[in-house]
Amino acid sequence: MKHLAKKLVERQPVYEPGRPIDDVARDLGLDLKSIIKLASNESPFGPSPRAREAASHALGQGHLYPDGNATYLKEKIAETRALRPEQIVVGNGSNEVIELLGHAFLRPGDEVVMGTPAFIVYKLVTLLFEAVPVEVPLVDYRHDLDAMAARVTDKTRMVFLPSPNNPTGTANTADEILAFARGLPPHVIFVFDEAYAEYLDSPPDLRPLIEEGRNVVCLRTFSKIYGLAALRIGYGYGSAEWASLLNRVRQPFNTNAVAQAAATAALDDVEFVRSCRRRNREGREQLARGLAAAGFESVPSEGNFLLVKVGQGRAFFENMQREGVIVRPLDGYGLPEFVRVSIGTAAENERFLRVLEGCRTQSRS
Ligand SMILES: *Cc1c(COP(=O)(O)O)cnc(C)c1O
């Protein structure tokens, strides 16, 4: 049916996700329990007990359609984040909110400014709407906000900034980000992706800019520190006007009831989030130290993962995988010499470091 598809479909790059554990186990004939996945920046600590309980309770009502407005979740987000429910759009992961931004705002030929390497979904969504990605190289693995500002033209519709960035783990300072946002012209929507904000001690706060009436949208997810990646739930917040536009282009039941219940409960478990943040920091230090001791360079990270220079990333990934450790090769991000390693539990990090030594000798060029 190829000839019936729109031209852009064939041109569309394919996203390479981290490999699921079961898949690798079957492929390599390994024991499921012997495999650890450090490939997708998932939380090794799982969902909070309260979120689990809320999710299993919601399953009992599995025959009913979910609340299409995600009323309770939005109220809880509003309460915990000092927002109004009308400012919030809940999505099937924050990835869906990125796509909804495309639906609502991107016309063919519009320009979208983004860093490179940065989260690949910005580019995929831009291409999907026949808009033009304007990719601005990172400097020292960090977004170069001056260079990005310089690439804004009359055709620019959106600018994406993730901080901390995936896959580099670097963050820009709050002052830099606020000044950058304030400098953008009013025909540009600034999309600030806060997927890893909860790993920072004091994340930048863009709510004052939204209150000032600027075209600023922020994205958050329950896939990372809240440990709910499987349930697919995240949200964006901005002006109430923005949210009502986005709500018109989404599916009526875009997020499921189990995810809504789990996310609502997760927001209440402040102590659990705090403990995940602390354990992540300890694990990150453990990994960075071990990597350095083994002679590997890694980029100082503020997230729940490390960008590691290994020589030949693809070979390193395959060697590690044979030992039951899944990391993420980054050729798709234009970083063939690197892999991305998510922070695991202390035991998982130790296992990674043990397997590392053997792989180094095989994949160093
Ligand atoms: C993981 C991640 C997300 C979250 O995506 P979900 O769809 O909410 O799972 C968003 N942005 C960045 C930069 C990420 O790394």
The ligand as an SDF file (V2000), in Angstrom:
LIG
                    3D

 15 15  0  0  0  0  0  0  0  0999 V2000
   11.2460   10.5420   28.9960 C   0  0  0  0  0  0  0  0  0  0  0  0
   11.0290   11.8880   28.4420 C   0  0  0  0  0  0  0  0  0  0  0  0
    9.7460   12.3940   28.2960 C   0  0  0  0  0  0  0  0  0  0  0  0
    8.5460   11.6290   28.8250 C   0  0  0  0  0  0  0  0  0  0  0  0
    7.8100   11.0300   27.8850 O   0  0  0  0  0  0  0  0  0  0  0  0
    6.4410   10.3140   28.2970 P   0  0  0  0  0  0  0  0  0  0  0  0
    5.6970   10.3190   27.0260 O   0  0  0  0  0  0  0  0  0  0  0  0
    5.7820   11.1640   29.3420 O   0  0  0  0  0  0  0  0  0  0  0  0
    6.7850    8.9800   28.8020 O   0  0  0  0  0  0  0  0  0  0  0  0
    9.5760   13.6510   27.7870 C   0  0  0  0  0  0  0  0  0  0  0  0
   10.6420   14.4000   27.4360 N   0  0  0  0  0  0  0  0  0  0  0  0
   11.8910   13.9560   27.5940 C   0  0  0  0  0  0  0  0  0  0  0  0
   13.0260   14.8320   27.2560 C   0  0  0  0  0  0  0  0  0  0  0  0
   12.1200   12.6800   28.0720 C   0  0  0  0  0  0  0  0  0  0  0  0
   13.3740   12.2280   28.1910 O   0  0  0  0  0  0  0  0  0  0  0  0
  1  2  1  0
  2  3  1  0
  2 14  2  0
  3  4  1  0
  3 10  2  0
  4  5  1  0
  5  6  1  0
  6  7  2  0
  6  8  1  0
  6  9  1  0
 10 11  1  0
 11 12  2  0
 12 13  1  0
 12 14  1  0
 14 15  1  0
M  END
$$$$
